[in-house]
Every structure is written in C-alpha cells, then in structure tokens.
C-alpha cells in the first residue's frame, strides 16, 4: 500500500498498488484531482483541468 499527501488539504491518500505516472487520483477529503508526477516516492500535484473546461 502506498500513501501520499494531498497538496491541497494535506490529507493522506491511499494509492492502489499499480498506480502510475500521469494517473489522476481524487482526494476523498477535499475532492481535488491530483496527478501522479512520480512513483518512487509518490509525488502528487494538482491536476490540470483536462477533461472539463469550466469556461473561465
Ligand atoms: Zn485534499
């Protein structure tokens, strides 16, 4: 089991065993989407909004 900290709220996220770079994970605490930037050790950063354009 792998754990990483949410960059937004600091909550500890549990990553499944076969996560990979570029994967998007949701923080279950604050709901932000986080992108996996590295795996050894796990590095998360706030994901760019690729899927949805909120029409800024
Ligand atoms: Zn969070």
PDB file of the backbone (N, CA, C, O) and the ligand in Angstrom, with CONECT records:
HET     ZN  A 101       1
ATOM      1  N   UNK A   1       0.847  -1.201   0.000  1.00  0.00           N
ATOM      2  CA  UNK A   1       0.000   0.000   0.000  1.00  0.00           C
ATOM      3  C   UNK A   1       0.880   1.247   0.000  1.00  0.00           C
ATOM      4  O   UNK A   1       1.895   1.312   0.693  1.00  0.00           O
ATOM      5  N   UNK A   2       0.478   2.204  -0.770  1.00  0.00           N
ATOM      6  CA  UNK A   2       1.261   3.432  -0.881  1.00  0.00           C
ATOM      7  C   UNK A   2       0.410   4.612  -0.433  1.00  0.00           C
ATOM      8  O   UNK A   2      -0.777   4.707  -0.744  1.00  0.00           O
ATOM      9  N   UNK A   3       1.046   5.495   0.299  1.00  0.00           N
ATOM     10  CA  UNK A   3       0.320   6.680   0.739  1.00  0.00           C
ATOM     11  C   UNK A   3       1.027   7.939   0.272  1.00  0.00           C
ATOM     12  O   UNK A   3       2.251   7.968   0.146  1.00  0.00           O
ATOM     13  N   UNK A   4       0.256   8.964   0.019  1.00  0.00           N
ATOM     14  CA  UNK A   4       0.806  10.250  -0.374  1.00  0.00           C
ATOM     15  C   UNK A   4      -0.090  11.340   0.194  1.00  0.00           C
ATOM     16  O   UNK A   4      -1.258  11.106   0.504  1.00  0.00           O
ATOM     17  N   UNK A   5       0.471  12.522   0.323  1.00  0.00           N
ATOM     18  CA  UNK A   5      -0.297  13.623   0.895  1.00  0.00           C
ATOM     19  C   UNK A   5      -0.965  14.458  -0.190  1.00  0.00           C
ATOM     20  O   UNK A   5      -0.365  14.753  -1.224  1.00  0.00           O
ATOM     21  N   UNK A   6      -2.194  14.826   0.059  1.00  0.00           N
ATOM     22  CA  UNK A   6      -2.894  15.754  -0.824  1.00  0.00           C
ATOM     23  C   UNK A   6      -2.227  17.119  -0.721  1.00  0.00           C
ATOM     24  O   UNK A   6      -2.012  17.636   0.376  1.00  0.00           O
ATOM     25  N   UNK A   7      -1.900  17.701  -1.883  1.00  0.00           N
ATOM     26  CA  UNK A   7      -1.234  19.010  -1.863  1.00  0.00           C
ATOM     27  C   UNK A   7      -2.204  20.122  -1.490  1.00  0.00           C
ATOM     28  O   UNK A   7      -1.791  21.218  -1.111  1.00  0.00           O
ATOM     29  N   UNK A   8      -3.483  19.836  -1.599  1.00  0.00           N
ATOM     30  CA  UNK A   8      -4.492  20.858  -1.369  1.00  0.00           C
ATOM     31  C   UNK A   8      -4.860  20.962   0.108  1.00  0.00           C
ATOM     32  O   UNK A   8      -4.883  22.053   0.677  1.00  0.00           O
ATOM     33  N   UNK A   9      -5.148  19.808   0.724  1.00  0.00           N
ATOM     34  CA  UNK A   9      -5.655  19.845   2.091  1.00  0.00           C
ATOM     35  C   UNK A   9      -4.763  19.093   3.081  1.00  0.00           C
ATOM     36  O   UNK A   9      -4.980  19.160   4.291  1.00  0.00           O
ATOM     37  N   UNK A  10      -3.761  18.378   2.564  1.00  0.00           N
ATOM     38  CA  UNK A  10      -2.837  17.691   3.452  1.00  0.00           C
ATOM     39  C   UNK A  10      -3.298  16.330   3.921  1.00  0.00           C
ATOM     40  O   UNK A  10      -2.598  15.668   4.686  1.00  0.00           O
ATOM     41  N   UNK A  11      -4.455  15.908   3.478  1.00  0.00           N
ATOM     42  CA  UNK A  11      -4.954  14.587   3.863  1.00  0.00           C
ATOM     43  C   UNK A  11      -4.067  13.503   3.274  1.00  0.00           C
ATOM     44  O   UNK A  11      -3.441  13.696   2.232  1.00  0.00           O
ATOM     45  N   UNK A  12      -4.019  12.377   3.940  1.00  0.00           N
ATOM     46  CA  UNK A  12      -3.255  11.250   3.442  1.00  0.00           C
ATOM     47  C   UNK A  12      -4.124  10.417   2.506  1.00  0.00           C
ATOM     48  O   UNK A  12      -5.186   9.921   2.885  1.00  0.00           O
ATOM     49  N   UNK A  13      -3.643  10.280   1.280  1.00  0.00           N
ATOM     50  CA  UNK A  13      -4.364   9.473   0.302  1.00  0.00           C
ATOM     51  C   UNK A  13      -3.729   8.099   0.210  1.00  0.00           C
ATOM     52  O   UNK A  13      -2.510   7.959   0.306  1.00  0.00           O
ATOM     53  N   UNK A  14      -4.546   7.106   0.028  1.00  0.00           N
ATOM     54  CA  UNK A  14      -4.049   5.754  -0.198  1.00  0.00           C
ATOM     55  C   UNK A  14      -4.138   5.443  -1.687  1.00  0.00           C
ATOM     56  O   UNK A  14      -5.212   5.501  -2.286  1.00  0.00           O
ATOM     57  N   UNK A  15      -2.995   5.116  -2.267  1.00  0.00           N
ATOM     58  CA  UNK A  15      -2.944   4.797  -3.689  1.00  0.00           C
ATOM     59  C   UNK A  15      -2.966   3.288  -3.866  1.00  0.00           C
ATOM     60  O   UNK A  15      -2.354   2.550  -3.094  1.00  0.00           O
ATOM     61  N   UNK A  16      -3.670   2.846  -4.877  1.00  0.00           N
ATOM     62  CA  UNK A  16      -3.654   1.408  -5.135  1.00  0.00           C
ATOM     63  C   UNK A  16      -2.282   0.982  -5.661  1.00  0.00           C
ATOM     64  O   UNK A  16      -1.463   1.819  -6.038  1.00  0.00           O
ATOM     65  N   UNK A  17      -2.051  -0.303  -5.679  1.00  0.00           N
ATOM     66  CA  UNK A  17      -0.699  -0.811  -5.879  1.00  0.00           C
ATOM     67  C   UNK A  17      -0.111  -0.543  -7.254  1.00  0.00           C
ATOM     68  O   UNK A  17       1.106  -0.418  -7.389  1.00  0.00           O
ATOM     69  N   UNK A  18      -0.947  -0.455  -8.266  1.00  0.00           N
ATOM     70  CA  UNK A  18      -0.411  -0.326  -9.622  1.00  0.00           C
ATOM     71  C   UNK A  18      -0.611   1.072 -10.205  1.00  0.00           C
ATOM     72  O   UNK A  18      -0.750   1.233 -11.417  1.00  0.00           O
ATOM     73  N   UNK A  19      -0.623   2.074  -9.337  1.00  0.00           N
ATOM     74  CA  UNK A  19      -0.733   3.445  -9.840  1.00  0.00           C
ATOM     75  C   UNK A  19       0.506   3.776 -10.662  1.00  0.00           C
ATOM     76  O   UNK A  19       1.581   3.213 -10.454  1.00  0.00           O
ATOM     77  N   UNK A  20       0.331   4.697 -11.594  1.00  0.00           N
ATOM     78  CA  UNK A  20       1.446   5.038 -12.462  1.00  0.00           C
ATOM     79  C   UNK A  20       1.486   6.533 -12.736  1.00  0.00           C
ATOM     80  O   UNK A  20       0.520   7.255 -12.489  1.00  0.00           O
ATOM     81  N   UNK A  21       2.620   6.975 -13.249  1.00  0.00           N
ATOM     82  CA  UNK A  21       2.799   8.396 -13.543  1.00  0.00           C
ATOM     83  C   UNK A  21       1.745   8.845 -14.547  1.00  0.00           C
ATOM     84  O   UNK A  21       1.471   8.172 -15.540  1.00  0.00           O
ATOM     85  N   UNK A  22       1.174   9.987 -14.258  1.00  0.00           N
ATOM     86  CA  UNK A  22       0.157  10.533 -15.142  1.00  0.00           C
ATOM     87  C   UNK A  22      -1.255  10.177 -14.718  1.00  0.00           C
ATOM     88  O   UNK A  22      -2.224  10.728 -15.239  1.00  0.00           O
ATOM     89  N   UNK A  23      -1.369   9.269 -13.785  1.00  0.00           N
ATOM     90  CA  UNK A  23      -2.687   8.873 -13.306  1.00  0.00           C
ATOM     91  C   UNK A  23      -3.317   9.987 -12.476  1.00  0.00           C
ATOM     92  O   UNK A  23      -2.628  10.723 -11.770  1.00  0.00           O
ATOM     93  N   UNK A  24      -4.616  10.093 -12.575  1.00  0.00           N
ATOM     94  CA  UNK A  24      -5.345  11.089 -11.799  1.00  0.00           C
ATOM     95  C   UNK A  24      -6.046  10.398 -10.636  1.00  0.00           C
ATOM     96  O   UNK A  24      -6.767   9.417 -10.817  1.00  0.00           O
ATOM     97  N   UNK A  25      -5.820  10.926  -9.453  1.00  0.00           N
ATOM     98  CA  UNK A  25      -6.496  10.387  -8.275  1.00  0.00           C
ATOM     99  C   UNK A  25      -7.300  11.495  -7.614  1.00  0.00           C
ATOM    100  O   UNK A  25      -6.893  12.657  -7.619  1.00  0.00           O
ATOM    101  N   UNK A  26      -8.416  11.139  -7.059  1.00  0.00           N
ATOM    102  CA  UNK A  26      -9.255  12.110  -6.375  1.00  0.00           C
ATOM    103  C   UNK A  26      -8.976  12.083  -4.889  1.00  0.00           C
ATOM    104  O   UNK A  26      -8.905  11.018  -4.276  1.00  0.00           O
ATOM    105  N   UNK A  27      -8.817  13.262  -4.314  1.00  0.00           N
ATOM    106  CA  UNK A  27      -8.741  13.335  -2.861  1.00  0.00           C
ATOM    107  C   UNK A  27     -10.139  13.145  -2.304  1.00  0.00           C
ATOM    108  O   UNK A  27     -11.065  13.879  -2.650  1.00  0.00           O
ATOM    109  N   UNK A  28     -10.281  12.164  -1.445  1.00  0.00           N
ATOM    110  CA  UNK A  28     -11.608  11.888  -0.898  1.00  0.00           C
ATOM    111  C   UNK A  28     -12.004  12.898   0.172  1.00  0.00           C
ATOM    112  O   UNK A  28     -13.168  12.967   0.568  1.00  0.00           O
ATOM    113  N   UNK A  29     -11.032  13.681   0.639  1.00  0.00           N
ATOM    114  CA  UNK A  29     -11.316  14.651   1.688  1.00  0.00           C
ATOM    115  C   UNK A  29     -11.789  15.993   1.117  1.00  0.00           C
ATOM    116  O   UNK A  29     -12.806  16.533   1.552  1.00  0.00           O
ATOM    117  N   UNK A  30     -11.046  16.527   0.139  1.00  0.00           N
ATOM    118  CA  UNK A  30     -11.404  17.839  -0.396  1.00  0.00           C
ATOM    119  C   UNK A  30     -11.904  17.772  -1.835  1.00  0.00           C
ATOM    120  O   UNK A  30     -12.415  18.760  -2.362  1.00  0.00           O
ATOM    121  N   UNK A  31     -11.758  16.610  -2.473  1.00  0.00           N
ATOM    122  CA  UNK A  31     -12.340  16.433  -3.791  1.00  0.00           C
ATOM    123  C   UNK A  31     -11.475  16.895  -4.949  1.00  0.00           C
ATOM    124  O   UNK A  31     -11.881  16.793  -6.107  1.00  0.00           O
ATOM    125  N   UNK A  32     -10.280  17.404  -4.647  1.00  0.00           N
ATOM    126  CA  UNK A  32      -9.419  17.893  -5.717  1.00  0.00           C
ATOM    127  C   UNK A  32      -8.868  16.707  -6.515  1.00  0.00           C
ATOM    128  O   UNK A  32      -8.691  15.609  -5.989  1.00  0.00           O
ATOM    129  N   UNK A  33      -8.605  16.961  -7.785  1.00  0.00           N
ATOM    130  CA  UNK A  33      -7.987  15.925  -8.603  1.00  0.00           C
ATOM    131  C   UNK A  33      -6.483  16.114  -8.584  1.00  0.00           C
ATOM    132  O   UNK A  33      -5.979  17.220  -8.783  1.00  0.00           O
ATOM    133  N   UNK A  34      -5.772  15.022  -8.342  1.00  0.00           N
ATOM    134  CA  UNK A  34      -4.319  15.079  -8.235  1.00  0.00           C
ATOM    135  C   UNK A  34      -3.697  14.169  -9.272  1.00  0.00           C
ATOM    136  O   UNK A  34      -4.150  13.047  -9.498  1.00  0.00           O
ATOM    137  N   UNK A  35      -2.648  14.676  -9.895  1.00  0.00           N
ATOM    138  CA  UNK A  35      -1.946  13.886 -10.887  1.00  0.00           C
ATOM    139  C   UNK A  35      -0.692  13.289 -10.269  1.00  0.00           C
ATOM    140  O   UNK A  35       0.020  13.961  -9.523  1.00  0.00           O
ATOM    141  N   UNK A  36      -0.427  12.044 -10.576  1.00  0.00           N
ATOM    142  CA  UNK A  36       0.785  11.389 -10.101  1.00  0.00           C
ATOM    143  C   UNK A  36       1.948  11.837 -10.981  1.00  0.00           C
ATOM    144  O   UNK A  36       1.979  11.560 -12.180  1.00  0.00           O
ATOM    145  N   UNK A  37       2.892  12.528 -10.372  1.00  0.00           N
ATOM    146  CA  UNK A  37       4.050  13.015 -11.113  1.00  0.00           C
ATOM    147  C   UNK A  37       5.234  12.069 -11.029  1.00  0.00           C
ATOM    148  O   UNK A  37       6.077  12.031 -11.926  1.00  0.00           O
ATOM    149  N   UNK A  38       5.292  11.313  -9.956  1.00  0.00           N
ATOM    150  CA  UNK A  38       6.392  10.378  -9.778  1.00  0.00           C
ATOM    151  C   UNK A  38       5.897   9.252  -8.878  1.00  0.00           C
ATOM    152  O   UNK A  38       4.901   9.403  -8.171  1.00  0.00           O
ATOM    153  N   UNK A  39       6.590   8.141  -8.909  1.00  0.00           N
ATOM    154  CA  UNK A  39       6.115   6.980  -8.150  1.00  0.00           C
ATOM    155  C   UNK A  39       7.073   6.521  -7.063  1.00  0.00           C
ATOM    156  O   UNK A  39       6.661   5.839  -6.125  1.00  0.00           O
ATOM    157  N   UNK A  40       8.325   6.879  -7.172  1.00  0.00           N
ATOM    158  CA  UNK A  40       9.311   6.413  -6.182  1.00  0.00           C
ATOM    159  C   UNK A  40      10.156   7.560  -5.678  1.00  0.00           C
ATOM    160  O   UNK A  40      11.226   7.809  -6.233  1.00  0.00           O
ATOM    161  N   UNK A  41       9.730   8.260  -4.667  1.00  0.00           N
ATOM    162  CA  UNK A  41       8.483   8.077  -3.925  1.00  0.00           C
ATOM    163  C   UNK A  41       7.327   8.749  -4.658  1.00  0.00           C
ATOM    164  O   UNK A  41       7.551   9.499  -5.608  1.00  0.00           O
ATOM    165  N   UNK A  42       6.120   8.494  -4.235  1.00  0.00           N
ATOM    166  CA  UNK A  42       4.967   9.109  -4.891  1.00  0.00           C
ATOM    167  C   UNK A  42       4.963  10.627  -4.730  1.00  0.00           C
ATOM    168  O   UNK A  42       5.141  11.151  -3.630  1.00  0.00           O
ATOM    169  N   UNK A  43       4.759  11.316  -5.843  1.00  0.00           N
ATOM    170  CA  UNK A  43       4.646  12.768  -5.834  1.00  0.00           C
ATOM    171  C   UNK A  43       3.338  13.121  -6.517  1.00  0.00           C
ATOM    172  O   UNK A  43       3.063  12.688  -7.636  1.00  0.00           O
ATOM    173  N   UNK A  44       2.546  13.907  -5.830  1.00  0.00           N
ATOM    174  CA  UNK A  44       1.269  14.335  -6.393  1.00  0.00           C
ATOM    175  C   UNK A  44       1.266  15.835  -6.584  1.00  0.00           C
ATOM    176  O   UNK A  44       1.887  16.571  -5.817  1.00  0.00           O
ATOM    177  N   UNK A  45       0.567  16.283  -7.604  1.00  0.00           N
ATOM    178  CA  UNK A  45       0.350  17.711  -7.769  1.00  0.00           C
ATOM    179  C   UNK A  45      -1.070  17.904  -8.294  1.00  0.00           C
ATOM    180  O   UNK A  45      -1.684  16.989  -8.842  1.00  0.00           O
ATOM    181  N   UNK A  46      -1.559  19.095  -8.113  1.00  0.00           N
ATOM    182  CA  UNK A  46      -2.913  19.373  -8.554  1.00  0.00           C
ATOM    183  C   UNK A  46      -3.019  19.152 -10.056  1.00  0.00           C
ATOM    184  O   UNK A  46      -2.204  19.665 -10.822  1.00  0.00           O
ATOM    185  N   UNK A  47      -4.002  18.403 -10.469  1.00  0.00           N
ATOM    186  CA  UNK A  47      -4.125  18.044 -11.873  1.00  0.00           C
ATOM    187  C   UNK A  47      -4.639  19.227 -12.684  1.00  0.00           C
ATOM    188  O   UNK A  47      -5.508  19.973 -12.232  1.00  0.00           O
ATOM    189  N   UNK A  48      -4.101  19.388 -13.869  1.00  0.00           N
ATOM    190  CA  UNK A  48      -4.673  20.392 -14.774  1.00  0.00           C
ATOM    191  C   UNK A  48      -6.069  19.938 -15.169  1.00  0.00           C
ATOM    192  O   UNK A  48      -6.344  18.740 -15.246  1.00  0.00           O
ATOM    193  N   UNK A  49      -6.933  20.886 -15.414  1.00  0.00           N
ATOM    194  CA  UNK A  49      -8.299  20.513 -15.758  1.00  0.00           C
ATOM    195  C   UNK A  49      -8.377  20.175 -17.237  1.00  0.00           C
ATOM    196  O   UNK A  49      -8.632  21.033 -18.082  1.00  0.00           O
ATOM    197  N   UNK A  50      -8.155  18.921 -17.520  1.00  0.00           N
ATOM    198  CA  UNK A  50      -8.127  18.486 -18.908  1.00  0.00           C
ATOM    199  C   UNK A  50      -9.520  18.122 -19.413  1.00  0.00           C
ATOM    200  O   UNK A  50      -9.926  18.507 -20.509  1.00  0.00           O
ATOM    201  N   UNK A  51     -10.220  17.389 -18.604  1.00  0.00           N
ATOM    202  CA  UNK A  51     -11.476  16.816 -19.065  1.00  0.00           C
ATOM    203  C   UNK A  51     -12.588  17.852 -19.166  1.00  0.00           C
ATOM    204  O   UNK A  51     -13.454  17.767 -20.037  1.00  0.00           O
ATOM    205  N   UNK A  52     -12.554  18.821 -18.273  1.00  0.00           N
ATOM    206  CA  UNK A  52     -13.664  19.761 -18.248  1.00  0.00           C
ATOM    207  C   UNK A  52     -13.158  21.192 -18.341  1.00  0.00           C
ATOM    208  O   UNK A  52     -12.220  21.587 -17.649  1.00  0.00           O
ATOM    209  N   UNK A  53     -13.784  21.934 -19.190  1.00  0.00           N
ATOM    210  CA  UNK A  53     -13.466  23.348 -19.317  1.00  0.00           C
ATOM    211  C   UNK A  53     -14.592  24.139 -18.648  1.00  0.00           C
ATOM    212  O   UNK A  53     -15.740  24.132 -19.094  1.00  0.00           O
ATOM    213  N   UNK A  54     -14.237  24.791 -17.608  1.00  0.00           N
ATOM    214  CA  UNK A  54     -15.270  25.476 -16.829  1.00  0.00           C
ATOM    215  C   UNK A  54     -15.635  26.840 -17.407  1.00  0.00           C
ATOM    216  O   UNK A  54     -16.444  27.565 -16.828  1.00  0.00           O
ATOM    217  N   UNK A  55     -15.058  27.179 -18.516  1.00  0.00           N
ATOM    218  CA  UNK A  55     -15.445  28.403 -19.204  1.00  0.00           C
ATOM    219  C   UNK A  55     -15.045  29.653 -18.464  1.00  0.00           C
ATOM    220  O   UNK A  55     -15.873  30.518 -18.177  1.00  0.00           O
ATOM    221  N   UNK A  56     -13.768  29.738 -18.158  1.00  0.00           N
ATOM    222  CA  UNK A  56     -13.265  30.897 -17.438  1.00  0.00           C
ATOM    223  C   UNK A  56     -13.531  32.191 -18.176  1.00  0.00           C
ATOM    224  O   UNK A  56     -13.164  33.263 -17.695  1.00  0.00           O
TER     225      UNK A  56
HETATM  226 ZN    ZN A 101      -7.364  17.033  -0.409  1.00  0.00          ZN
END
